[in-house]
Amino acid sequence: MTGDDSTGFAGRVLGDRPPFVLLAASAVVALAVLSPIGWLVVSALDVPTPRALALLTSASTTSVLLNSVALVAAVTAGSVALGVPLAVLTARTDLPGRRFWTVVLALPLVVPSYLGAFAYTAAFGPNGQLADALAPLGVDTVPSVYGFAGAAFVLTLYVYPYVFLSTRATLLSIDTSLVEAARTLGDAPLAAFRRVTLPQIAPGITAGALLVALYALSDFGTPAIMHVDVFTRVIYVEYSYSRDTAALLSVQLLFVTAIILSLESRVSAGQRSGYASSRVRATRRVRLGWWTAPALLLCAGVVALSLAVPVGVFIHWLFQSSLAGVNTGYGFSWAYAANSVYAAALTAGVAVLAALPVGYLSGRYDSRLGRLVERATYAGYAVPGIVIALALVYVGVVYVRGLYQTLPLLVFAYVVRFLPQAVGTTRSSVVQVDQRLVEAARTLGDAPLAAFRRVTLPLVLPGVSAGAALVFLTTMKELPATLLLQPGNFETLVTYIWSARESGFYGRVAVPALVLIGVSALSMLVILARERLSD
């Protein structure tokens, strides 16, 4: 609170109406984000009802639905089982090298899961490097990594950091005096954690689990590589044969997404009413004692499986000329990296411009319409990328043929997907601006726009820049929308990696994969720069 009765906190002014121009600009952005979903629903409604019912109730569709739900459940449960203990170890115990482990345990987030799946299937598949290494020892076959179990395993390795980071942040911010009180009353460390700490960090776990669930539901690359029939893979296949069927399946996928969001909302509401803490106080760390060695082994094992394996595989391929597709005419060009950077930079710029009015409206004014518009811009983030891409394919083919498979339509798809990252950081920066500075500029004669340019904009630029960086780097990794909407002769890193893998030129994947991982690592620097790393 600033001490001013008219302010809710730092930069928000209660009872102040937003200008019409700001409302109109924000509404246009929200409608643009929602438009692909609307077009998709309209396309699905064109399918005759008997055919739609037959498709949605068929055995194959039911199987796809069950596979998708089971994969979401398995990956979410695995991520919680892995992320929560690692968060506790790095935030609450005397684990040696806690800062180092915090960084490296978060780094798997920079590796696109489809690259992890690619590395695992190539190294540990029936004809992979592990099988080759074991053949001289008389081992004829190795367990297959393909299928549901392999997909759940690989996805868990690359999405558990969502739970790890959110749980760790909550652990660092809760009131620890209650835990000490429980210990004083005779609870053992594990009992005190179960009775006191776990309920307090439940919101952080739930927030991370939601991100994991949405990622698992929307991921296309990993299930496709692991040969698991889930919604995204089947929609991609049906797109080539029956776009109506693909639209129907996309709408069904949207319903599943809505159910997940609804469940998370109900769970979060219950948690908010049960536990609240306003005081943070340092506490003694739990001594691991003889548990130190197993804890270090757990951390090292996770890092080895999620980072060392794919990076090691790609470096190995880098030096295997026999796999590199030499003289096949299927060569890598640095122009693909330049195309990726160009499209990502363009997307970041457009996203920042679109996020500015929305973030300013929701952060500066306590307006119901402002909150509604802000929430609307998050719709694209909750919708799988392949669904957004499919909707824009319909728009391009049916309504605006001139835009189909052009860079503007591809950038629009990216913006719809990743706009919330820019909106969130912009809004949080606007909230921190002291409105008394703006009012002082107005008192000195500045018009509203001039006061915004001279006072507000410089103060929110760090947040805006962080949002732009996040949009840029997540755009670099995006796969399904890029595959469906890429312009002709506009190869990017991800499309080249995918086509090289499809053609069997594994060696050609090494350089672009390592470049993509390196560039993606910058996103983690942005995230960790905004995190509080505890010793």
N, C-alpha and C positions, 0 to 999 in steps of 0.2 A: 504493500500500500504506500502511496506517496504522501499521504496525509491530507490530500485534497478530497473533500467529500464528494466531489463530482466524478472522481475516478474510481474504477473498479480495481485496477492494478496498473502499474507503470504507465502504459500508453493507451489504455482503453477509456473512452469517455461514455458514461451512461447517459441515456436520454438525449443523445445527439443524433440527429438524422443524417444518414449518408447522402451525398449529392446524387441527383438522378443520373448524371453521366457515369459516375462510378458504379452505380447499380446496374445500369444498362450494359456497360462493358463487361462486368462480371457475369451477368446473365447470358450474354452472347457466348462467353467462354464455356459456361456450364452447358448450354444447349449444344454447342459444338462437340463437347465430350460425350454427351448422351446420344447424339445423333446416330453413331454406328449401331448402337444397341437397338434403337428404334427401327432402323432399316432392316436389321436382322430379323426382328420379330415380324415385320411386315412380310418379308420374304418367306418366313416359315408359314405364315397364315395363307400363303398362296397354294400350299400343298393341299390337295383334296383331303377332307376329313377322314374318310375310310382308310386311305393310304397312310395318313399320318398316324392314326390309331394302330394300324397293323404294324407299322415300323416301331413305334414307341413301346409296344407290348410284345415285340418278338423276342425269341430266346436269345438272339445275338445281342440285342440292345440291353436286355436284362443282364447278360453276362458282362457287358462293357460297364454298365452301371455298378455292378457288384465289385468288379476289378478296381474301378476308380475309387470307390468308397473304401475298399479294403486297403488299397495303397496309401490313401490319405491317413487312415487310422494307424497303419503300421509305421509309416514315416514319422507321424506326429508322436506316437508313443516312444519310438526309438530316440527321437530328438530330445524329448523330455528326459528320458532315462539317461541320456548321455550329457545333455547340456546342464542340467541342474547340479549333479555332483561336481562337474568341472567348474561351475560358477562358484559353488561353495568352497572348493579347494583353493581357488585363486583369490577369493574375497574374504574368507573367514578363517583360514588356517595359516600355519607357519610353513607352508610349502616352500621349499627353496626355489628361488628364481621366479617368484610370482609374476612380476611384470613381464618377463620374457614369455612365460607360459600364456599369459593373458593375450599377448599379441599373436603368438603363433597359433593358439587355439581358435582365434577369430579369423585367421587368414584363409581357411578353406572357403569362406564366403566369396573370395575373389575368383575362385575357380568355377567356371560354368559347369553345372552338373553333367551336361552332355559330354564335356571333355573328360571328366572323371569316368563316365560310363565307357567312353571310347577307349581310354587307357586300360581300364579293367578288362573289357572284353578282348582287347588285342593281346594283353599280357597273360591273362588267365583263362582265355577261351580254349576250346578243344585243340586248336592249332597255334596257340599263343606261345609267348616266350617261356612261360613256366613249363608248359608241356615239352618244349624243345630241350630245356635244361634238365628235366627229369628223365627224358627218354633214355640217355646212356645208363641210367641207374636201373633200368628195367621197368619203369613206371609207364604203362601204356596210355592211361587216361587220367585226366584230372577232373574234379567236379566242375560242372558247368556253372558259369556265372550268369547265364542268360535266364530269363524268366522273372517271376514275381519277386522271389527272394533276393535275386541279384539287384533288381531295380530298387527295392526297398532299402537294401544295404547301401548302395551307392548314393541314393538320394539323401539318406540319413547322414552320411559322411559330410555332405556339402550344404545341408540346411540346418544342422544342429546349432551352428553359431547364432542363429536368430534367438533360440531359447537361451543359449549361454550368455549372450550380451545383455538381453533384457532382464534375465534373472540376476545377473551380476550387478547391473545398475540398480536394481531394486534392493539387493542385499546391502549395497553401499549407502543407501539412503534411509533405511528403516531405523527405528528407535531400538537400540540394543539393550536398554535397561530392563526390558521385560524378560529377555533371555537370561540376564544375570540374576533377576529375581527368581526365575524358575530354577536356576542352578543352586541358588541359595536355599531354596525350599527342598532340595534333595534330588532334583531331576538329573539323570545322567545326560551327557552332551547330546546323544541321539534322541533321547526322550524330549529334551528341551527344544531341539530342532523341530521335532514332529508336532509338539503342542503349541509352540510359540512362533518360531521363525517361519515354518512352512505356510501357515495361514497369512502371514504378512507379505510373503513374496509370491503368493498365488497370483495376484494381478500381473506381475512381471512374467511369470511362467505362462499364463494364459495369453498375454500379448504376443509372446514369442511363438507359442503353439499355433496361434491364428495365422501368423505369417508363414509358418511351416506348412500348415494345412492348405492354405491358398496356393503356395508354391507347388506342393505335390500334386494338387488338382490341375494346375495350369501347365505344368512342365510337359514339354513335347519331346525334347531330344532324348532324355534318358529312357522313357518307356519305349520309344521307337527303336533305340539301339538295343535294348534288352528284349525286344520282341514281346512286349506286354500290351495287350489290347485294352487301352483305356480311352477315355473320350477324345483326348487330343490326337492320339495316333489314328483312331478310326475317322475322326473328322478330316484329318489331313489326307487320308487315303480316299475317302468319299468325295472330297473336293474335286478330284480328277474325273470322277464318274457320274456323280449325282449331287449337284450343288443344293438341290432342295433337301435331300437327305442330310447333307452336312449342316444345313441351316437348322433343321429340326433337332439334330443332335446337339448343336450349339445352344439352342434354347434350353434343352434339357440340362446341359452343363451349367447354364446360368442359374437354373433352379437349385442345383446342388450347391453352387457358390452362395446363393442367397440363404440356404439352410445353414451352411457353416457360419455365415456372418450372424444369423439370428441366434444360433446356439452360443456363439462367443458373447453376443450382447447380453443374453440372459445370465450366463455365468459371471460376466464382469459386473453386472448389476448386483448380484448376490454378494460378490466379494466386496464391493464398495460399501454396502450397508453393514458388513460385518466387522471390518477392521479399518482403523485409520490411525495414523501416527503423525505427529507434527514435530517430533524432536529427534535429532540425530546426535548420537554421541559415540565417541570412539570406545572400543571395547578390546578386551584381551583376545588375542587370536587363540584358536583351539590348537593345542599341541598335538601333532600327529603321532609322535613317538615312533613305534615300530611300524605304523601305517605309512610312514614317509616313502619307503621304497615302493610298495604297491601303488601309491598315489602318483609317484613319478613315472612308474611304468605305464599307468593308465594314460597319462598326458602324452608321453612319448609314443605310445602305441597309436593313439588317435591321430597325432601329427604325421606319423609314418604312413598310415593308411590313407589319409586324406590329402597330404601334400607330397610326401616323398615318392609315393608310387606313381602318380601321373607325371610329375616333373622328371623323375628318373626315366620313365618310359619314353617321354618326348625327347629327352637328351640322348637316350640310346638310339632312337630312330634317326636323330640328327646325324649320327655317324655311320648309319647303315645305308650305304649308297645303293645296295641291292634292292632296298625297299623304297628308295627315293623317287622311283619313276623316271630315272635319267633316260634321256632320248625318247621319251614317250610323247613329248610335246605338251605334257601336263605340268607346266612349271609354275612356280609361285612368283608373283610380281609384287613389289612393294607398293604398286599402285592400289592394290587391294586394301592395304593398311591405310593409304591416303584417303581412299573412298570411305572407309569406316570412320576415320577421324573427321572427314568433311561432313558426313551425314550426322554424326553425333554432335559436332559443334553447332551445326545448323539447328538441330533439335533442341540443344541446350538454350540457344538464343531465343527461339520461338517460345519455348516453355517458360523462360524467365519473363518474357513480355506478357504472356498469357497469365502467369501466376501473380504478377504484380498487382493488378486491380483486385483479384480475388483475395490474395493474402492481405492487402491493405484494408479491404472492406471488412473481412472477418476479424482482423487484429485490431483495427482502429475503432470500430463501432460495435456496440452491443445490439445487433440487429438480428431478428429472427430470419429475415430474408437473407441476410449475409451468411448465417450459419447454414441455411438450406443450400445456397449456391456453393459454399465451400464443400459441403458433403457431396453434392452432385459431381464435383470435379474428381472425387475419389472413386467414382463408379468404374472408370476405365482401369484403375489399378487393381480392382477386385475381379475384373473379368480377364480370363485367360487371353494371352496375346493372339493365339490362333483364332479365337472368336472375333476379336477386333479386326484382324486381318481379313477374315472371311467376309465380314460385314462390308468392309471397304472394297473388297473385290466385287461384291454385288453393286455397290454404288458406282464403281468405275466402269463396270461392264454395262449396266442398265441405264444409268443417268448421265454420267460425265465420262464418256469414252476417252476424251482427250487427256484425262488425268490418270487413266489406268496404267499401272506400271511406270509411274513417273516419280521423280524424287519428292515433289511436294506431297503426294499422297502417302509415300512412305514416311516422310517426316511427320505428317499429321497423325499417322498410326502411332508412331513413337510418342508424340506429345500426349495423345489420349492415354497411353499406358503409364507414362512416367510423370505427368504433370503434378500429381500430389507431392512428389518429392520436392519440387520447387515451391509449391504452395505452402507446405508445412514449414520449411525453413524461412520463407519470406514472412509468414504470419508470426512466427515466434520472434523474429527480429522487430517487426512493427510493434508488437506488444511491449517490447522493452524501451521504445522511444518515449521520453518524457514529453508529454503534450504541452507542458509549460514553455518549452523551447519553441515549439511551433506557434503557440499563442503570442510569444514575444515577437516573433518575426512578423506575424499579422499586425500586431500593435505598431510596429515600425513601418507599416505601409505595404508589406508584401501581399500580393494576391494569393489565393489558396494554392494555385499551381506553382507559383514562385516559391512560396514557403515550403511546399513539398520538395521542390528541386534543391533548395538551399539548405534545408534542415533535415527533413526526414530521409531523403534518398541517401545522403552520405552515411547516415547512421545504420541504415538497413542493408547497405551494400555487402558487408561480410556474410550475412545470412543469404542474400540473393546469390552471391558467388558460390557459397557452399551448395545451394540447391542446384545451380547450374553444373557444378562439378559432378554431383550425384547423377543428374540426368544424363550428362555426357558419358559417364563411365558405365552406367547400366545399359544405355543405348548401344554401346560398343558390343555388348554380349548378347543382345536380343536375337533370337533365332527364328521362331515361326513366322512372325510378321515380315521379317526380312526375306525369308524364302518365298513367301506368297506375293509380296509386293515389290520386290527389287526391280528397278528399271533394267531394260536390256543393256548389256555391256557395262553394267555397274556392279562388278564383283566386289564383295567385301570380305573381311577376314572370316566371318562366320559362314558365309555362303561358300567360300572356297574350301574351308575345313570340311563342311558337310559334303560337298560334291567330291572332294578328294577321298574322303572316307567311303562314300558310296561306290567310288570307282576302284577302291582297294589300294590306292597309293598312300599307304600309311606314312611312309617317310616324308611325304610332302606336307603332312599335317604338323610336323614338329615345329618348324619356324613360326608359322602363324599362331599355333597354339601357345607357344612360349611368349610371343609378342602380346597376345591377347591377355594372358595371365599377368604379364608384367604391367600392362596398362591398367588392367582391372585392379591391381594391387593399390593403385593410387586412390581408388574409392575407399579402401580400408584406411588409408592415411587420413582421408577427410573425416571418416566416421570416428576413428580413434582420437583424432584431434579434438573432437567435441565430447569425448568420453572422459571420465575421470579415472585414470589408472592408479590404483592403489598399490603401495608397497606392501 
